Amino acid sequence: MEDLETFRQQTHAWLQDNCPPEMRQPVQDDEDICWGGRKFRFRSEAQRQWLERMAERGWTVPEWPREYGGGGLSREQAKILREEMQRLGCRVPLQSFGISMLGPALLKYGSEAQKREHLPKIARGEIRWCQGYSEPNAGSDLAALQTRAEDRGDHFVVNGQKIWTSYADKADWIFCLVRTDFSAQKHTGISFLLFDMETPGVTTHPIVLISGKSPFCETFFDDVVVPRDQLVGELNGGWEIAKYLLTHERDMISAIGSRGFRQPLGRHAAKAIGTDAAGRLDEPMLRAQLARFEIDEAAFGFAGERVRDLAKQGEGIAAFSSVLKYYGAELNKRRYELLMSIGGSDALEWESERSHQGATARAWLRTKANSIEGGTSEVQLNIVAKRILGLPGA
């Protein structure tokens, strides 16, 4: 206990000394988020410094082993780090699909060479990854995918299409599910490949959303050559990896329901609308809605911490990621409904400087996809019904 308290004091002092003041302000828009990668452009020198300082300590991925670029922290130490960062308002130094999805899969299934090649680059923010899962006819039924990888001995030749590939146009590498055996049952003929997005034959086309922005892409593969040493796990054994990675994807998506390092909605509303003589938000109906939301938000955060603690102790239920994903998506949609209410008619502005090019309205529209991406809400509820509640199938 004393060692953990010492670690807390030392961590607080280091963060206090090393986190630039600019990196202690709430995130305002997508450009405040550091994704890393070859194509990423830092918004400020402070953003670059914060990433470099945290990566040097391995604190972009604090629980990963030190030999792979991590901090080697225990579960308890990593929790203290998160708490102290939140106490000081420090932004997350790096967000990436490499950290939240591919990294855990490589730690479990990757070869030693693959771990040493890819994990340190993820931890330092040098390579940005995208996910090649969904296809035009394989979304919720992911195992119906048809992208083909022909085995040529020392390499594979990949042909096919992926869709809803988040940030494919900005990514450096892709982790991709491909079919390597068309004669097998659909779940048993799938393999898990890694390859560079600059490989000849890879093209991407952004998909414009109702928000006017385009985080998603169509991705096409035409005779893409992938070295065999970029096969993760066994040939035709990719479905096991895919399922494991999906639980981490759902955990990642569920995190949008947490306040994280955002400004509390009540404080934001007070600044935007004002307070009454008693210091309360000067809109009684909205005040009640915000209070209810912040209670639910806090409960969700505690539930997430409990799930992580149980998972680290080997007592977690994999299917519980579906609970978090479903509720986190719904909570985030509520958050942006409230932000629109707080903004009033000003929040409807679409292209003005005052509204930061309609940032709130565009983000509100974007949240509508939260209940689709990473597995639809209907799929998540089915999983909860079958695997947690033990209800009979139809």
C-alpha positions in Angstrom: 0.0 0.0 0.0 2.8 2.4 0.9 4.6 1.6 -2.4 1.4 2.5 -4.3 1.1 5.8 -2.4 4.7 6.6 -3.2 4.1 5.8 -6.9 1.0 8.1 -6.8 3.1 11.0 -5.4 5.9 10.4 -7.9 3.5 10.1 -10.8 1.6 13.3 -9.8 4.9 15.2 -9.6 6.1 13.9 -12.9 2.9 14.8 -14.7 2.8 18.2 -13.0 6.3 18.9 -14.3 6.0 17.4 -17.8 2.5 17.8 -19.1 2.4 21.2 -21.0 -0.4 23.5 -19.9 -1.9 23.4 -23.4 -2.3 19.6 -22.9 -4.4 20.2 -19.8 -7.2 21.9 -21.6 -10.3 19.9 -22.5 -10.4 18.5 -26.0 -12.3 20.8 -28.3 -12.3 19.0 -31.6 -10.7 16.1 -33.6 -7.5 18.0 -34.2 -6.9 18.1 -30.5 -6.6 14.3 -30.6 -3.1 12.9 -31.3 -3.3 9.8 -33.6 0.3 9.6 -34.6 1.5 7.9 -37.8 3.5 9.0 -40.8 0.7 11.2 -42.2 -0.2 12.9 -38.9 0.5 16.6 -38.4 0.8 17.8 -34.9 -1.4 20.7 -34.0 1.2 22.3 -31.8 4.7 21.7 -30.4 3.1 21.0 -27.0 1.1 18.1 -28.5 4.3 16.7 -29.9 6.2 17.1 -26.7 3.5 15.4 -24.6 3.5 12.4 -26.9 7.3 12.1 -26.9 7.6 12.5 -23.1 4.9 9.9 -22.4 6.2 7.5 -25.0 9.7 7.7 -23.5 8.3 6.4 -20.2 6.1 3.8 -22.0 3.0 5.5 -20.6 1.2 5.7 -23.9 0.6 1.9 -23.2 1.4 1.7 -19.5 0.6 -2.0 -19.0 2.4 -3.3 -22.0 5.8 -5.0 -21.3 8.8 -2.7 -21.4 10.5 -4.8 -24.1 7.7 -3.8 -26.5 7.7 -0.1 -25.7 5.3 -0.2 -22.7 5.6 1.1 -19.2 5.5 -2.3 -17.5 3.1 -1.0 -14.9 0.9 -3.2 -12.8 -2.9 -2.9 -13.1 -3.0 -0.9 -9.8 -0.2 1.4 -11.0 -1.9 2.0 -14.4 -5.1 2.9 -12.6 -3.3 5.4 -10.4 -1.7 6.9 -13.6 -5.2 7.4 -15.1 -6.5 8.9 -11.9 -3.7 11.4 -11.6 -3.9 12.3 -15.3 -7.6 13.0 -14.8 -7.0 15.0 -11.6 -4.6 17.3 -13.5 -6.7 17.3 -16.6 -3.9 15.8 -18.8 -5.0 14.7 -22.2 -4.5 11.2 -23.4 -1.1 11.5 -25.3 -2.0 9.1 -28.1 -5.1 7.3 -29.4 -4.9 4.6 -32.0 -6.4 1.4 -33.1 -3.0 0.0 -32.7 -3.2 0.6 -28.9 -6.9 -0.3 -28.4 -7.3 -3.2 -30.8 -4.3 -4.6 -32.6 -1.8 -4.3 -29.7 -3.7 -6.7 -27.4 -4.2 -9.2 -30.2 -0.5 -9.2 -31.1 0.5 -9.6 -27.4 -1.7 -12.7 -27.3 -1.3 -14.2 -30.8 1.7 -12.5 -32.5 5.1 -14.1 -33.0 8.0 -12.6 -31.1 9.3 -11.0 -34.3 5.9 -9.4 -35.0 5.7 -8.1 -31.4 9.2 -6.5 -31.6 8.5 -5.1 -35.1 5.1 -3.5 -34.6 4.4 -2.9 -30.9 7.2 -0.4 -30.1 6.1 1.7 -33.2 2.5 1.7 -32.0 3.7 2.8 -28.5 5.7 5.6 -30.0 2.9 6.8 -32.3 5.1 6.1 -35.4 2.5 3.9 -37.3 -1.2 4.4 -37.5 -3.4 1.4 -38.1 -6.8 0.8 -39.6 -9.1 -2.2 -39.4 -10.0 -4.3 -42.5 -13.1 -6.2 -41.2 -16.5 -5.2 -42.7 -17.3 -5.7 -46.3 -20.4 -4.7 -48.4 -22.0 -8.1 -47.8 -20.4 -8.9 -44.5 -21.2 -6.5 -41.7 -23.0 -8.0 -38.7 -22.3 -11.4 -40.3 -18.6 -10.7 -40.4 -17.7 -14.4 -41.1 -19.4 -14.1 -44.5 -16.4 -12.0 -45.8 -15.2 -12.7 -49.3 -11.8 -10.8 -49.6 -9.5 -13.5 -50.9 -5.9 -14.2 -50.0 -4.2 -16.7 -52.3 -1.4 -18.6 -50.7 1.7 -18.4 -52.9 4.1 -20.0 -50.5 6.3 -17.2 -49.3 3.6 -14.6 -49.8 -0.2 -14.1 -50.2 -2.0 -12.2 -53.0 -5.0 -10.3 -51.7 -8.0 -9.3 -53.8 -11.3 -7.9 -52.5 -13.0 -4.9 -50.9 -13.6 -3.6 -47.3 -16.0 -0.9 -46.3 -16.5 1.5 -43.3 -12.7 1.3 -42.9 -12.2 4.1 -40.3 -9.4 6.5 -41.3 -8.1 4.2 -44.0 -7.0 7.3 -46.0 -4.9 8.4 -43.0 -3.5 5.0 -41.9 -0.1 3.6 -42.5 -0.9 -0.2 -42.0 -4.0 -2.3 -41.9 -4.9 -5.4 -39.9 -7.1 -7.4 -42.2 -9.4 -10.4 -42.2 -9.1 -12.4 -45.4 -10.5 -15.7 -46.7 -7.8 -18.3 -47.3 -9.9 -21.4 -47.6 -13.2 -21.2 -49.6 -13.9 -24.9 -49.1 -14.0 -24.7 -45.3 -16.9 -23.6 -43.1 -17.0 -19.9 -43.2 -15.6 -19.4 -39.7 -12.7 -21.8 -40.2 -11.3 -20.5 -43.5 -10.3 -17.0 -42.4 -6.8 -15.6 -41.7 -5.4 -12.5 -40.1 -2.9 -10.5 -42.1 -0.9 -7.3 -41.6 0.3 -5.1 -44.4 1.4 -1.6 -45.4 -1.3 0.7 -46.9 1.3 1.9 -49.4 1.6 -1.6 -50.9 0.8 -1.5 -54.7 -2.8 -2.4 -55.3 -4.3 -0.7 -52.1 -6.6 2.2 -52.8 -9.1 4.1 -50.6 -12.1 6.3 -51.2 -13.7 8.4 -48.4 -17.4 7.9 -47.7 -19.0 11.3 -46.9 -21.4 11.1 -44.0 -24.5 13.1 -43.2 -22.2 15.2 -40.9 -20.3 16.3 -43.9 -17.1 14.7 -42.6 -15.6 11.4 -43.7 -13.9 9.2 -41.1 -14.9 6.1 -43.1 -13.6 4.8 -46.4 -14.1 2.1 -49.0 -10.8 0.1 -49.3 -9.9 -1.9 -52.4 -7.2 -4.6 -52.8 -6.1 -5.5 -56.3 -3.3 -8.2 -56.4 -1.8 -6.9 -53.2 1.3 -8.9 -52.2 1.7 -9.6 -48.5 4.8 -11.4 -47.2 3.9 -14.6 -45.3 5.7 -13.5 -42.1 2.8 -10.9 -41.8 0.3 -13.7 -41.1 -0.7 -13.5 -37.4 -1.4 -16.9 -35.8 -2.2 -20.0 -37.8 -3.3 -20.1 -41.4 -7.1 -20.3 -41.4 -7.1 -19.5 -37.7 -7.9 -15.9 -37.9 -11.5 -16.1 -36.6 -10.3 -16.7 -33.0 -8.1 -13.6 -33.3 -10.9 -11.6 -34.8 -13.3 -12.4 -32.0 -10.7 -11.5 -29.4 -10.0 -8.2 -31.1 -13.7 -7.4 -31.4 -14.0 -7.4 -27.6 -11.3 -4.8 -27.4 -12.9 -2.8 -30.2 -16.2 -2.8 -28.3 -14.4 -1.7 -25.2 -12.8 1.1 -27.2 -16.2 2.3 -28.6 -17.8 2.0 -25.2 -15.3 4.5 -23.9 -17.0 7.2 -25.9 -19.7 7.0 -23.2 -17.3 8.0 -20.5 -16.5 11.7 -19.9 -12.9 10.9 -19.9 -11.0 14.2 -20.2 -14.0 16.2 -21.5 -15.4 19.2 -19.5 -18.4 18.1 -17.4 -21.6 19.0 -19.2 -23.0 20.9 -16.2 -20.0 23.2 -16.2 -20.2 23.7 -19.9 -23.9 24.6 -19.6 -23.3 27.1 -16.8 -20.8 28.9 -19.0 -23.1 28.9 -22.0 -26.4 29.7 -20.3 -25.6 31.3 -17.0 -26.7 30.6 -13.4 -29.5 31.9 -11.2 -29.2 33.8 -7.9 -28.5 30.5 -6.1 -25.6 29.6 -8.5 -27.7 26.9 -10.2 -28.0 26.5 -14.0 -30.7 29.0 -15.0 -32.8 26.4 -16.9 -34.6 24.0 -14.4 -35.7 21.4 -17.0 -32.2 21.2 -18.6 -30.7 21.2 -15.1 -32.6 18.0 -14.2 -31.6 16.3 -17.5 -28.0 17.2 -16.9 -28.0 15.9 -13.4 -29.6 12.6 -14.5 -27.0 12.3 -17.3 -24.0 13.0 -15.1 -25.1 10.4 -12.6 -25.4 7.8 -15.4 -22.1 8.9 -16.8 -20.4 8.4 -13.4 -22.0 5.0 -12.9 -20.9 4.0 -16.4 -17.3 5.0 -15.6 -17.3 3.0 -12.3 -18.8 0.0 -14.2 -16.0 0.2 -16.7 -13.4 0.3 -14.0 -14.9 -2.8 -12.4 -15.0 -4.7 -15.6 -11.3 -3.9 -16.3 -10.3 -5.0 -12.8 -12.2 -8.3 -13.1 -10.6 -8.9 -16.5 -7.1 -8.3 -15.1 -7.9 -10.9 -12.4 -9.0 -13.4 -14.9 -12.6 -13.2 -13.7 -14.1 -11.1 -16.5 -16.9 -12.2 -18.9 -15.9 -11.5 -22.5 -19.5 -10.9 -23.5 -19.7 -8.0 -21.0 -17.9 -5.8 -23.6 -21.3 -5.9 -25.4 -23.0 -4.3 -22.3 -20.4 -1.5 -22.3 -20.5 -1.0 -26.0 -24.3 -0.8 -26.1 -24.6 1.5 -23.1 -21.6 3.7 -24.0 -23.1 4.3 -27.4 -26.5 5.3 -26.0 -24.8 7.5 -23.4 -22.7 9.4 -26.0 -25.8 10.0 -28.1 -27.5 11.5 -25.0 -24.4 13.6 -24.4 -24.7 15.3 -27.8 -28.4 15.7 -27.6 -27.8 17.7 -24.4 -25.0 19.7 -26.1 -27.4 20.6 -28.8 -29.9 21.7 -26.2 -27.3 23.8 -24.4 -26.3 25.5 -27.6 -29.8 26.3 -28.6 -30.2 27.9 -32.1 -26.4 28.6 -32.1 -25.7 24.9 -32.1 -27.5 24.6 -35.5 -24.9 26.8 -37.2 -23.2 24.7 -39.8 -20.3 26.7 -41.4 -19.6 29.8 -39.3 -16.4 30.6 -37.5 -18.3 31.2 -34.3 -19.5 27.6 -34.3 -16.1 26.2 -35.4 -17.6 25.1 -38.7 -20.7 23.6 -37.0 -18.6 21.3 -34.7 -21.4 20.5 -32.3 -24.0 19.8 -35.0 -21.6 17.7 -37.0 -20.6 15.7 -33.9 -24.2 15.2 -33.0 -25.0 13.8 -36.4 -21.9 11.6 -36.2 -23.1 10.0 -32.9 -25.9 8.4 -34.8 -23.4 5.8 -36.1 -22.3 4.8 -32.5 -25.1 2.3 -32.4 -24.0 0.7 -35.7 -20.2 0.6 -35.7 -18.4 -2.2 -33.9 -21.5 -4.3 -34.0 -25.0 -2.9 -34.1 -26.9 -2.3 -30.8 -29.3 -5.1 -31.8 -26.4 -7.6 -32.1 -25.1 -6.5 -28.7 -28.4 -7.0 -27.1 -28.7 -10.5 -28.6 -25.2 -11.3 -27.2 -26.3 -10.0 -23.7 -29.5 -12.0 -23.8 -27.8 -15.3 -24.8 -24.4 -15.2 -23.1 -25.0 -13.2 -20.0 -28.7 -13.6 -19.2 -28.9 -17.1 -20.5 -32.2 -16.5 -22.4 -33.3 -19.1 -24.9 -33.0 -18.4 -28.6 -36.0 -17.7 -30.8 
